């Protein structure tokens, strides 16, 4: 924030505490603030009504005219976007949790308040509020995308009930909303499909293949009309292979089916043209002699085909007309291109007609002309057909334009999601002790983050839990698209709620697993999320950690020259997050020595293949670290990434990559507690 002046509204009836807060604000190192004090909740709400430019509100729940935790609801109703810090007399985790659930960004105990703690709380409240607003905006855009897609999206049970339907699907089937469709369509096989047994055929194919594309059917809309649809579907199964539901997309292909039917009719019409319709078709060789004529042309000349073959135009037309026809023939053959012309044609018997003529050269396999083919017909028929083609082309051009606009919108939304996701990563690292510079800190942190797509499924955070301890959290959500990035955003939000247990890694992951499971179970689709969490004491080097199915970090002991994975104390692995509601996670410990490095990473780092489809294994990764263990972490990480990129023969990483380094330097003097 630097020289930025923050405007702070303090709602506090105790004048002594208000003065104390003002004095602490003056003592903060990197915070410039102007404080406005309101001695009652009513006065504070009046300030908010008059001035919406406050950067943060600090409120005492015990103000006389207040409503306890209800104060938060009143403040939010007045100004929903301002971050709120609650100051209370009790150091009670339950009260703190209740205030956070009611919308506060932070809870402070008055008796424990220091200038440093106040400064960090203000910065944290502002940052967390900004992230919450950004996440809500991203979620709103995601739901807008979901409901405004052109294709219908569905989830159905095997028995034939909808469990999910977006707005596009409702529009295709003639319903006002997806909820109305779900409530009304309780038997898909009987009420949706026109053809009896079509749903059974759908289920049979899904049972055999688990994936179905281009399944075309006629269906009933709500108003009783019938349309054609094309379904793409896949079966969603649990870990035991049992079917949970079907998931897929629906496209209204009525126009395409009609166009295909028109095309088939047109092709049949073309074949019938040669012999039955009033279109005149003929072929000539390079000397202008007829080699083919359809029955219509024969009737026009009044001759059987046998009396036409081998003859020229001079045998049937006046010399002037025959000369013009042959001049057009020569132009077609010499130019090698189709000649289209309109002409006045006097047929045998003196009948005058205006016709359109198309003459095309016939080219042999050697590239030399064999002759030419001609067709001519009444201009009226041609004009009608031309107008029809123009209408079709105009419709296709409009559809392509709309598709391009949709693609641009989706790309912009993904770019915004990427920017939001990058802001969730640490922008700066904590230092220990707090007075140390970034060069002299007892623990140095390093990271490298490389998403393979616009948005990724990897996430990490580094925090100072206290004056003595730092925490590092890293996770990997399966995949690297929008769904994975949304889960990482949820995990990021949940982490903020886990500070009461942040010093105990096992309890931390246990609570995170429970919260994540409660959210994901409603989606019906488990998202594999691995995580590793550690807490390190900069004074002693004691590191406590817990692992939820994540690749084991490497302990790089530079002095002894050893690199070893950090395994659980029990020796057994523990499941990924969000899969089992009651999963319990143990805490293990490791004693770090000076110059030790803990290297955390996601599996995208080593799941790389070369041109021979050989994997860059964890064993190769350990060997690469061993060769570089004396390097500083930033150089080590850059060289490892380059080595793996070369191993892949330049194809690069197929999954998101996240690397985090914890370089333990230890205290530079006897460990005495610093004062703030």
C-alpha positions as CSV (number, residue, x, y, z in Angstrom):
1,X,0.0,0.0,0.0
2,X,3.0,2.3,0.5
3,X,2.0,6.0,0.8
4,X,-1.7,5.2,0.2
5,X,-3.9,6.8,3.0
6,X,-6.6,4.4,4.2
7,X,-9.9,5.7,5.6
8,X,-11.0,3.8,8.6
9,X,-14.4,4.0,10.4
10,X,-14.2,2.9,14.1
11,X,-17.6,2.2,15.7
12,X,-16.7,2.1,19.4
13,X,-18.4,3.5,22.5
14,X,-15.3,3.3,24.7
15,X,-13.4,6.5,24.2
16,X,-10.3,5.1,25.8
17,X,-10.1,2.2,23.4
18,X,-10.8,4.5,20.5
19,X,-7.8,6.7,21.5
20,X,-5.7,3.5,21.9
21,X,-6.6,2.4,18.3
22,X,-5.7,5.9,17.0
23,X,-2.3,5.7,18.8
24,X,-1.6,2.2,17.4
25,X,-2.4,3.4,13.9
26,X,0.2,6.1,14.3
27,X,2.7,3.5,15.4
28,X,2.3,1.1,12.4
29,X,5.3,0.8,10.1
30,X,3.8,0.8,6.6
31,X,0.2,2.0,7.1
32,X,-1.1,5.6,6.7
33,X,-4.6,6.0,7.9
34,X,-7.3,8.5,8.7
35,X,-9.7,7.3,11.4
36,X,-13.2,8.5,11.9
37,X,-14.8,7.4,15.2
38,X,-18.5,6.8,15.8
39,X,-19.6,6.3,19.4
40,X,-22.7,4.3,18.5
41,X,-23.9,1.9,15.8
42,X,-26.4,4.5,14.6
43,X,-23.7,7.1,14.2
44,X,-21.6,4.6,12.3
45,X,-24.4,3.7,9.9
46,X,-25.0,7.5,9.3
47,X,-21.3,7.9,8.4
48,X,-21.6,5.0,5.9
49,X,-24.8,6.5,4.4
50,X,-23.1,9.9,3.9
51,X,-19.7,8.6,2.8
52,X,-19.2,5.3,1.0
53,X,-15.4,5.8,0.6
54,X,-14.3,4.0,3.8
55,X,-11.6,1.3,3.1
56,X,-12.4,-0.7,6.3
57,X,-14.8,-0.6,9.2
58,X,-13.8,-1.7,12.8
59,X,-16.8,-2.4,15.0
60,X,-17.3,-3.4,18.6
61,X,-20.1,-5.9,18.9
62,X,-20.9,-4.5,22.4
63,X,-21.9,-1.0,21.4
64,X,-25.0,0.0,23.4
65,X,-27.4,0.5,20.5
66,X,-26.1,-2.5,18.6
67,X,-27.4,-6.0,18.1
68,X,-24.3,-8.1,18.7
69,X,-23.4,-10.1,15.7
70,X,-26.4,-8.6,14.1
71,X,-24.3,-5.4,13.8
72,X,-22.6,-7.0,10.8
73,X,-25.9,-7.5,9.0
74,X,-26.8,-3.9,9.5
75,X,-23.4,-2.7,8.3
76,X,-23.6,-5.0,5.2
77,X,-27.1,-3.7,4.4
78,X,-25.7,-0.2,4.4
79,X,-22.5,-0.9,2.5
80,X,-22.1,-4.5,1.3
81,X,-18.6,-4.2,-0.2
82,X,-16.7,-2.6,2.7
83,X,-14.4,-5.0,4.7
84,X,-15.4,-5.3,8.4
85,X,-13.2,-6.1,11.4
86,X,-14.9,-7.1,14.6
87,X,-13.2,-6.1,17.9
88,X,-14.3,-8.0,21.0
89,X,-13.4,-8.4,24.7
90,X,-13.5,-12.2,24.6
91,X,-10.7,-14.4,23.1
92,X,-13.4,-17.0,22.2
93,X,-12.9,-19.0,19.0
94,X,-16.6,-19.8,18.7
95,X,-17.5,-16.0,18.8
96,X,-14.7,-15.4,16.3
97,X,-16.0,-18.1,14.0
98,X,-19.6,-16.8,14.3
99,X,-18.5,-13.3,13.3
100,X,-16.6,-14.6,10.2
101,X,-19.7,-16.6,9.2
102,X,-21.8,-13.5,9.5
103,X,-19.6,-11.7,7.0
104,X,-16.6,-10.2,9.0
105,X,-13.2,-10.5,7.4
106,X,-11.3,-10.6,10.8
107,X,-11.9,-10.8,14.6
108,X,-9.6,-9.0,17.0
109,X,-9.3,-9.5,20.8
110,X,-9.0,-6.0,22.3
111,X,-6.6,-7.1,25.1
112,X,-4.2,-8.7,22.6
113,X,-4.1,-5.9,20.1
114,X,-0.7,-4.5,19.0
115,X,0.2,-2.0,16.3
116,X,1.7,-4.8,14.2
117,X,-1.3,-7.1,14.7
118,X,-3.7,-4.2,13.9
119,X,-1.8,-3.4,10.7
120,X,-1.8,-7.0,9.5
121,X,-5.5,-7.4,10.3
122,X,-6.4,-4.3,8.3
123,X,-4.4,-5.4,5.3
124,X,-5.7,-9.0,5.6
125,X,-9.4,-7.8,5.8
126,X,-9.0,-5.6,2.7
127,X,-7.3,-8.3,0.7
128,X,-9.7,-11.0,1.7
129,X,-12.7,-8.8,0.9
130,X,-11.2,-8.1,-2.5
131,X,-10.6,-11.8,-3.2
132,X,-14.2,-12.6,-2.0
133,X,-15.6,-10.0,-4.4
134,X,-13.5,-11.2,-7.3
135,X,-14.5,-14.8,-6.6
136,X,-18.2,-13.9,-6.6
137,X,-17.8,-12.0,-9.9
138,X,-16.0,-15.1,-11.4
139,X,-18.8,-17.4,-10.2
140,X,-21.4,-15.1,-11.6
141,X,-19.7,-15.1,-15.0
142,X,-19.4,-18.9,-14.8
143,X,-23.1,-19.4,-14.2
144,X,-23.9,-16.9,-16.9
145,X,-21.8,-18.9,-19.3
146,X,-23.4,-22.1,-18.3
147,X,-26.9,-20.7,-18.8
148,X,-26.2,-18.9,-22.0
149,X,-24.5,-21.6,-24.0
150,X,-26.1,-22.5,-27.3
151,X,-26.0,-26.2,-26.5
152,X,-28.2,-27.7,-23.9
153,X,-26.4,-29.4,-21.0
154,X,-28.0,-32.2,-18.9
155,X,-27.5,-34.8,-16.2
156,X,-30.0,-37.6,-16.0
157,X,-30.5,-40.7,-13.9
158,X,-30.7,-44.2,-15.5
159,X,-34.3,-44.3,-14.6
160,X,-35.1,-41.3,-16.7
161,X,-35.2,-38.2,-14.5
162,X,-33.3,-35.0,-15.0
163,X,-31.1,-33.9,-12.2
164,X,-29.6,-30.9,-14.1
165,X,-30.6,-28.9,-17.1
166,X,-29.3,-25.5,-18.2
167,X,-31.4,-22.7,-19.7
168,X,-30.4,-23.6,-23.3
169,X,-31.8,-27.2,-22.8
170,X,-35.0,-25.7,-21.4
171,X,-35.4,-23.4,-24.5
172,X,-34.7,-26.3,-26.9
173,X,-37.5,-28.3,-25.3
174,X,-39.9,-25.3,-24.9
175,X,-39.7,-24.8,-21.2
176,X,-39.2,-21.5,-19.4
177,X,-36.4,-22.6,-17.1
178,X,-34.3,-25.6,-16.4
179,X,-36.1,-26.1,-13.0
180,X,-39.5,-26.4,-14.9
181,X,-38.0,-29.0,-17.2
182,X,-36.6,-31.0,-14.3
183,X,-40.0,-30.9,-12.5
184,X,-42.1,-31.7,-15.5
185,X,-40.0,-34.4,-17.4
186,X,-40.1,-37.3,-14.9
187,X,-40.1,-40.1,-17.5
188,X,-37.7,-39.3,-20.3
189,X,-38.3,-42.6,-22.2
190,X,-42.1,-42.1,-22.3
191,X,-42.5,-38.4,-22.5
192,X,-39.5,-37.1,-24.5
193,X,-38.7,-39.5,-27.4
194,X,-41.1,-39.8,-30.3
195,X,-39.9,-43.3,-31.3
196,X,-40.9,-46.0,-28.9
197,X,-37.9,-47.7,-27.3
198,X,-35.5,-44.9,-28.2
199,X,-34.5,-44.4,-24.6
200,X,-33.8,-48.1,-24.2
201,X,-31.5,-48.0,-27.3
202,X,-29.7,-45.0,-25.7
203,X,-29.2,-46.9,-22.4
204,X,-28.0,-50.0,-24.3
205,X,-25.4,-48.1,-26.2
206,X,-24.2,-46.3,-23.0
207,X,-23.9,-49.6,-21.3
208,X,-21.7,-50.9,-24.1
209,X,-19.5,-47.9,-24.6
210,X,-19.9,-45.4,-21.7
211,X,-19.6,-42.6,-24.4
212,X,-22.1,-41.7,-27.1
213,X,-21.8,-39.1,-29.8
214,X,-24.2,-37.9,-32.4
215,X,-27.2,-39.8,-31.1
216,X,-30.0,-38.3,-33.2
217,X,-33.6,-38.6,-32.3
218,X,-37.0,-37.0,-32.7
219,X,-38.4,-35.6,-29.5
220,X,-41.5,-33.9,-28.2
221,X,-41.4,-30.3,-27.1
222,X,-43.6,-29.0,-24.3
223,X,-46.1,-27.6,-26.8
224,X,-46.4,-30.9,-28.6
225,X,-44.3,-30.0,-31.6
226,X,-41.6,-32.4,-32.8
227,X,-37.9,-31.5,-33.4
228,X,-34.7,-33.4,-34.1
229,X,-31.9,-33.4,-31.6
230,X,-28.3,-34.7,-31.4
231,X,-27.0,-36.0,-28.1
232,X,-23.4,-36.4,-26.9
233,X,-23.2,-38.2,-23.6
234,X,-20.9,-40.0,-21.2
235,X,-21.6,-42.2,-18.2
236,X,-20.4,-41.0,-14.8
237,X,-19.4,-43.8,-12.6
238,X,-18.0,-44.1,-9.0
239,X,-14.7,-45.8,-8.1
240,X,-16.5,-49.2,-8.0
241,X,-17.7,-48.7,-11.6
242,X,-21.3,-48.2,-10.6
243,X,-23.3,-45.9,-12.8
244,X,-24.1,-42.6,-11.0
245,X,-25.8,-40.7,-13.9
246,X,-25.5,-39.7,-17.5
247,X,-24.0,-36.3,-18.5
248,X,-24.0,-34.7,-21.9
249,X,-25.1,-32.0,-24.3
250,X,-28.1,-31.6,-26.7
251,X,-28.2,-29.7,-29.9
252,X,-31.3,-28.8,-31.9
253,X,-30.5,-30.2,-35.4
254,X,-33.9,-29.7,-36.9
255,X,-32.6,-27.2,-39.5
256,X,-29.7,-29.5,-40.4
257,X,-32.0,-32.5,-40.8
258,X,-34.2,-30.5,-43.0
259,X,-31.2,-29.3,-45.0
260,X,-30.0,-32.8,-45.4
261,X,-33.4,-34.0,-46.5
262,X,-33.5,-31.1,-49.0
263,X,-30.0,-32.1,-50.2
264,X,-31.1,-35.7,-50.7
265,X,-34.1,-34.6,-52.6
266,X,-31.9,-32.3,-54.6
267,X,-29.5,-35.2,-55.5
268,X,-32.4,-37.3,-56.5
269,X,-33.7,-34.4,-58.5
270,X,-30.3,-34.0,-60.2
271,X,-30.3,-37.7,-61.4
272,X,-33.8,-37.4,-62.6
273,X,-32.8,-34.1,-64.4
274,X,-30.7,-36.0,-66.9
275,X,-33.6,-37.9,-68.4
276,X,-36.9,-36.6,-67.1
277,X,-36.9,-32.9,-66.2
278,X,-37.0,-30.1,-68.8
279,X,-33.2,-29.5,-68.6
280,X,-31.1,-30.1,-71.7
281,X,-27.8,-31.8,-71.1
282,X,-25.2,-32.8,-73.7
283,X,-21.5,-33.5,-74.2
284,X,-19.2,-32.8,-77.1
285,X,-15.7,-33.9,-78.1
286,X,-12.9,-31.4,-78.9
287,X,-14.1,-31.3,-82.5
288,X,-17.7,-30.2,-81.5
289,X,-19.3,-33.6,-82.2
290,X,-22.1,-34.7,-79.8
291,X,-21.1,-37.6,-77.6
292,X,-24.1,-37.6,-75.2
293,X,-27.6,-36.1,-75.0
294,X,-30.3,-36.7,-72.5
295,X,-33.9,-37.5,-73.5
296,X,-35.0,-33.9,-73.0
297,X,-32.4,-32.6,-75.5
298,X,-33.4,-35.4,-77.9
299,X,-37.0,-34.3,-77.7
300,X,-35.9,-30.7,-78.2
301,X,-34.1,-31.5,-81.4
302,X,-36.8,-34.0,-82.4
303,X,-34.2,-36.7,-83.0
304,X,-33.4,-40.0,-81.3
305,X,-30.0,-40.2,-79.6
306,X,-28.6,-42.4,-82.4
307,X,-29.2,-39.6,-84.9
308,X,-27.5,-37.0,-82.7
309,X,-24.3,-38.7,-81.7
310,X,-21.4,-37.8,-83.9
311,X,-23.2,-34.7,-85.4
312,X,-22.4,-31.0,-84.8
313,X,-24.5,-27.9,-84.1
314,X,-24.5,-27.1,-87.8
315,X,-26.6,-30.3,-88.4
316,X,-29.4,-28.9,-86.2
317,X,-29.2,-25.1,-86.0
318,X,-29.0,-22.2,-88.4
319,X,-25.4,-21.4,-89.4
320,X,-25.2,-18.1,-87.4
321,X,-26.5,-19.8,-84.2
322,X,-24.3,-22.9,-84.7
323,X,-21.2,-20.6,-85.1
324,X,-22.0,-18.8,-81.9
325,X,-22.4,-22.1,-80.0
326,X,-19.1,-23.5,-81.3
327,X,-17.3,-20.2,-80.5
328,X,-18.4,-20.6,-76.9
329,X,-17.2,-24.2,-77.0
330,X,-13.7,-23.1,-78.1
331,X,-13.6,-20.4,-75.4
332,X,-14.4,-23.0,-72.8
333,X,-11.8,-25.5,-74.0
334,X,-9.0,-22.9,-74.6
335,X,-9.6,-21.2,-71.3
336,X,-10.0,-24.4,-69.3
337,X,-12.8,-22.8,-67.2
338,X,-16.5,-23.0,-66.9
339,X,-18.4,-20.6,-69.1
340,X,-21.7,-19.2,-68.0
341,X,-23.8,-17.1,-70.3
342,X,-27.4,-16.1,-70.9
343,X,-28.6,-16.2,-74.5
344,X,-31.7,-16.1,-76.7
345,X,-32.2,-19.4,-78.2
346,X,-34.4,-20.2,-81.2
347,X,-35.3,-23.9,-80.9
348,X,-36.1,-26.1,-84.0
349,X,-39.5,-25.1,-85.1
350,X,-38.9,-21.4,-84.6
351,X,-39.6,-21.3,-80.8
352,X,-37.7,-18.5,-79.1
353,X,-36.6,-19.0,-75.5
354,X,-34.2,-17.3,-73.1
355,X,-32.0,-19.8,-71.5
356,X,-29.0,-19.8,-69.3
357,X,-26.1,-22.0,-70.5
358,X,-23.3,-23.5,-68.5
359,X,-20.4,-25.1,-70.5
360,X,-17.6,-27.0,-68.6
361,X,-14.4,-28.4,-70.1
362,X,-13.9,-32.2,-69.6
363,X,-10.3,-32.8,-68.7
364,X,-8.6,-36.2,-68.9
365,X,-6.1,-37.8,-66.4
366,X,-3.2,-36.4,-68.5
367,X,-4.5,-32.9,-68.1
368,X,-5.6,-32.5,-71.7
369,X,-9.2,-31.6,-72.7
370,X,-11.4,-34.4,-73.8
371,X,-14.3,-32.2,-74.7
372,X,-17.0,-30.2,-73.0
373,X,-20.3,-30.7,-71.2
374,X,-23.2,-28.3,-71.5
375,X,-26.5,-27.8,-69.8
376,X,-29.1,-25.1,-70.4
377,X,-32.4,-24.3,-68.8
378,X,-35.1,-21.7,-68.5
379,X,-33.9,-18.5,-66.7
380,X,-37.0,-18.4,-64.5
381,X,-36.1,-21.7,-62.9
382,X,-32.5,-20.6,-62.4
383,X,-33.5,-17.4,-60.7
384,X,-35.7,-19.2,-58.2
385,X,-32.9,-21.6,-57.4
386,X,-30.4,-18.8,-57.1
387,X,-32.5,-16.9,-54.7
388,X,-32.9,-20.0,-52.5
389,X,-29.1,-20.5,-52.5
390,X,-28.6,-16.8,-51.5
391,X,-30.9,-17.2,-48.5
392,X,-29.1,-20.3,-47.3
393,X,-25.7,-18.6,-47.7
394,X,-27.0,-15.6,-45.8
395,X,-28.2,-17.8,-42.9
396,X,-24.9,-19.7,-42.8
397,X,-22.9,-16.4,-42.7
398,X,-25.0,-15.2,-39.8
399,X,-24.5,-18.4,-37.9
400,X,-20.7,-18.2,-38.4
401,X,-20.7,-14.6,-37.2
402,X,-22.6,-15.4,-34.0
403,X,-20.2,-18.3,-33.3
404,X,-17.2,-16.1,-33.6
405,X,-18.7,-13.6,-31.2
406,X,-19.4,-16.4,-28.7
407,X,-15.8,-17.7,-29.0
408,X,-14.4,-14.2,-28.3
409,X,-16.6,-13.8,-25.2
410,X,-15.5,-17.2,-23.9
411,X,-11.9,-16.3,-24.5
412,X,-12.3,-13.0,-22.6
413,X,-14.0,-14.7,-19.7
414,X,-11.1,-17.3,-19.5
415,X,-8.5,-14.5,-19.5
416,X,-10.3,-12.8,-16.6
417,X,-10.5,-16.1,-14.7
418,X,-6.7,-16.5,-15.2
419,X,-6.0,-13.0,-13.8
420,X,-8.2,-13.7,-10.8
421,X,-6.5,-17.0,-10.2
422,X,-3.0,-15.5,-10.3
423,X,-4.0,-12.9,-7.8
424,X,-4.7,-15.7,-5.3
425,X,-1.0,-16.8,-5.3
426,X,1.3,-15.1,-2.8
427,X,2.5,-11.7,-4.0
428,X,5.3,-11.5,-1.4
429,X,6.8,-13.8,1.2
430,X,6.9,-13.4,5.0
431,X,10.2,-12.8,6.6
432,X,11.6,-14.1,10.0
433,X,12.2,-12.4,12.3
434,X,9.7,-9.8,11.3
435,X,12.4,-7.1,11.4
436,X,14.6,-9.0,8.9
437,X,15.2,-8.1,5.3
438,X,14.3,-10.5,2.5
439,X,18.0,-11.3,2.1
440,X,18.5,-12.0,5.9
441,X,15.3,-13.9,6.6
442,X,15.7,-17.2,8.5
443,X,13.4,-18.9,6.0
444,X,13.6,-18.1,2.3
445,X,10.7,-19.0,0.0
446,X,10.8,-19.6,-3.7
447,X,8.1,-20.7,-6.2
448,X,7.6,-21.4,-9.9
449,X,4.1,-21.7,-11.3
450,X,3.3,-22.8,-14.9
451,X,-0.3,-23.5,-15.8
452,X,-0.7,-25.4,-19.1
453,X,-4.0,-23.8,-20.0
454,X,-5.6,-20.4,-19.5
455,X,-6.6,-21.4,-16.0
456,X,-5.0,-24.2,-13.9
457,X,-5.7,-26.6,-11.1
458,X,-2.6,-26.0,-9.0
459,X,-2.5,-23.7,-6.0
460,X,-0.2,-22.8,-3.1
461,X,0.0,-20.2,-0.4
462,X,2.6,-19.2,2.2
463,X,1.6,-17.5,5.4
464,X,3.1,-16.3,8.7
465,X,1.1,-18.0,11.5
466,X,3.0,-16.1,14.2
467,X,6.3,-14.5,15.0
468,X,7.9,-17.9,15.0
469,X,6.1,-20.1,12.6
470,X,5.4,-20.1,8.8
471,X,2.9,-22.3,7.0
472,X,3.1,-23.6,3.4
473,X,0.1,-25.2,1.6
474,X,0.1,-26.7,-1.9
475,X,-2.6,-28.6,-3.7
476,X,-3.4,-30.1,-7.1
477,X,-7.0,-30.4,-8.4
478,X,-7.2,-33.0,-11.2
479,X,-7.4,-31.4,-14.6
480,X,-6.4,-27.8,-15.7
481,X,-9.6,-26.2,-16.9
482,X,-12.4,-24.0,-15.6
483,X,-13.8,-26.7,-13.2
484,X,-10.4,-27.3,-11.6
485,X,-9.8,-23.6,-11.2
486,X,-13.1,-23.1,-9.5
487,X,-12.2,-25.9,-7.0
488,X,-8.9,-24.2,-6.3
489,X,-10.8,-21.0,-5.6
490,X,-13.1,-22.8,-3.2
491,X,-10.0,-24.3,-1.5
492,X,-8.5,-20.8,-1.2
493,X,-11.6,-19.5,0.4
494,X,-11.8,-22.4,2.9
495,X,-8.2,-21.9,4.0
496,X,-9.1,-18.5,5.4
497,X,-11.6,-20.2,7.7
498,X,-9.0,-22.7,9.1
499,X,-6.7,-20.3,11.0
500,X,-7.8,-21.7,14.5
501,X,-6.3,-25.0,13.6
502,X,-3.5,-23.8,11.3
503,X,-0.7,-24.8,13.6
504,X,-1.7,-28.4,13.6
505,X,-1.3,-29.8,10.1
506,X,-3.3,-33.0,10.7
507,X,-6.3,-31.2,12.1
508,X,-5.9,-28.5,9.4
509,X,-6.3,-31.1,6.5
510,X,-9.0,-33.0,8.4
511,X,-11.1,-29.9,8.7
512,X,-10.4,-28.8,5.1
513,X,-11.4,-32.3,3.9
514,X,-14.7,-32.2,5.7
515,X,-15.5,-28.7,4.4
516,X,-14.5,-29.6,0.8
517,X,-16.5,-32.8,0.9
518,X,-19.6,-30.9,2.1
519,X,-19.4,-28.7,-1.0
520,X,-18.4,-31.2,-3.6
521,X,-21.0,-33.9,-2.6
522,X,-23.8,-31.7,-4.0
523,X,-22.2,-31.6,-7.4
524,X,-22.4,-35.3,-7.9
525,X,-18.9,-35.4,-9.4
526,X,-15.9,-35.9,-7.2
527,X,-12.8,-33.8,-8.0
528,X,-9.5,-35.5,-7.0
529,X,-7.7,-32.9,-4.9
530,X,-4.3,-33.7,-3.4
531,X,-2.7,-31.4,-0.8
532,X,0.4,-31.1,1.5
533,X,0.6,-28.7,4.5
534,X,3.6,-28.0,6.7
535,X,4.4,-25.6,9.5
536,X,8.0,-24.7,10.2
537,X,9.5,-22.9,13.3
538,X,12.3,-20.6,12.2
539,X,13.9,-20.6,15.6
540,X,14.2,-24.4,16.1
541,X,13.8,-25.8,12.6
542,X,11.1,-28.2,13.7
543,X,8.7,-28.9,10.8
544,X,5.3,-30.5,11.3
545,X,3.4,-31.7,8.2
546,X,0.5,-33.7,6.9
547,X,-0.1,-35.2,3.4
548,X,-3.4,-35.8,1.6
549,X,-2.5,-38.1,-1.3
550,X,0.0,-35.5,-2.6
551,X,3.4,-36.3,-4.2
552,X,5.9,-36.5,-1.3
553,X,8.1,-33.3,-1.0
554,X,11.8,-33.7,-1.0
555,X,14.0,-33.0,2.0
556,X,17.3,-31.7,0.6
557,X,20.0,-31.9,3.4
558,X,22.8,-30.0,1.8
559,X,25.4,-30.6,4.5
560,X,25.0,-34.4,4.4
561,X,24.4,-34.5,0.7
562,X,21.2,-36.5,1.0
563,X,17.8,-36.1,-0.8
564,X,14.8,-38.0,0.7
565,X,11.0,-37.9,0.3
566,X,9.1,-36.7,3.3
567,X,7.0,-39.7,4.3
568,X,4.3,-40.0,6.9
569,X,5.4,-41.2,10.4
570,X,2.9,-44.1,10.2
571,X,4.4,-45.2,6.8
572,X,0.9,-45.4,5.3
573,X,-0.6,-43.1,2.7
574,X,-3.6,-40.9,3.3
575,X,-6.4,-40.2,0.9
576,X,-6.9,-37.1,-1.3
577,X,-9.3,-34.4,-0.1
578,X,-13.0,-34.3,-0.6
579,X,-13.4,-38.1,-1.3
580,X,-14.3,-39.4,2.2
581,X,-16.3,-37.4,4.6
582,X,-14.7,-38.8,7.9
583,X,-11.1,-39.0,6.7
584,X,-8.5,-38.3,9.4
585,X,-5.1,-37.0,8.7
586,X,-2.0,-37.5,10.9
587,X,0.7,-35.0,11.7
588,X,4.4,-36.0,11.1
589,X,7.5,-34.1,12.0
590,X,11.0,-33.4,10.6
591,X,13.9,-31.6,12.2
592,X,15.6,-29.2,9.7
593,X,19.2,-28.1,9.9
594,X,20.8,-25.0,8.6
595,X,20.9,-24.8,4.8
596,X,18.2,-27.6,4.5
597,X,15.7,-27.2,1.7
598,X,12.2,-28.6,1.5
599,X,11.0,-28.8,-2.1
600,X,7.2,-29.2,-2.6
601,X,5.7,-29.8,-6.1
602,X,2.7,-31.1,-8.0
603,X,2.7,-34.2,-10.2
604,X,2.8,-32.2,-13.4
605,X,6.5,-31.7,-12.8
606,X,7.5,-35.3,-13.5
607,X,4.6,-36.8,-15.5
608,X,6.3,-35.9,-18.7
609,X,7.1,-38.3,-21.7
610,X,9.8,-38.2,-24.2
611,X,9.5,-39.2,-27.9
612,X,9.8,-42.9,-26.9
613,X,6.9,-42.5,-24.4
614,X,9.3,-43.0,-21.5
615,X,8.3,-41.1,-18.3
616,X,10.4,-38.6,-16.4
617,X,10.0,-40.5,-13.1
618,X,10.3,-39.3,-9.5
619,X,13.6,-41.2,-9.3
620,X,15.0,-39.0,-12.2
621,X,13.7,-36.0,-10.3
622,X,15.6,-36.9,-7.2
623,X,18.8,-37.5,-9.2
624,X,18.4,-34.0,-10.8
625,X,18.0,-32.4,-7.4
626,X,21.1,-34.3,-6.0
627,X,23.2,-32.9,-8.9
628,X,22.1,-29.4,-8.0
629,X,21.6,-29.5,-4.2
630,X,24.3,-26.9,-3.5
631,X,22.6,-24.3,-5.8
632,X,20.2,-21.7,-4.5
633,X,16.6,-22.7,-4.8
634,X,15.7,-20.3,-7.7
635,X,18.6,-21.5,-9.9
636,X,17.9,-25.1,-8.9
637,X,14.2,-24.9,-9.9
638,X,15.0,-23.1,-13.2
639,X,17.6,-25.8,-14.2
640,X,15.2,-28.6,-13.2
641,X,12.4,-27.2,-15.4
642,X,14.8,-26.8,-18.3
643,X,16.1,-30.3,-17.9
644,X,12.5,-31.8,-17.9
645,X,11.6,-29.6,-20.9
646,X,14.6,-31.0,-22.8
647,X,13.7,-34.5,-21.7
648,X,10.2,-34.1,-23.4
649,X,12.0,-33.3,-26.7
650,X,10.5,-29.9,-26.6
651,X,6.9,-30.8,-26.2
652,X,6.8,-29.4,-22.7
653,X,4.5,-30.2,-19.8
654,X,1.1,-31.8,-20.2
655,X,-0.2,-30.7,-16.8
656,X,0.0,-27.7,-14.5
657,X,3.4,-27.3,-12.7
658,X,3.9,-25.8,-9.3
659,X,7.2,-25.7,-7.4
660,X,7.6,-24.3,-3.9
661,X,10.9,-24.1,-2.0
662,X,11.4,-23.6,1.8
663,X,15.1,-22.8,2.3
664,X,15.9,-23.0,6.1
665,X,18.7,-20.6,7.1
666,X,18.0,-20.7,10.9
667,X,18.4,-17.9,13.4
668,X,21.4,-15.6,13.1
669,X,21.6,-15.1,16.9
670,X,20.4,-16.7,20.0
671,X,16.6,-17.2,19.7
672,X,15.1,-14.5,21.9
673,X,11.5,-13.4,21.4
674,X,11.3,-10.1,19.5
675,X,9.0,-7.3,20.7
676,X,6.6,-5.5,18.5
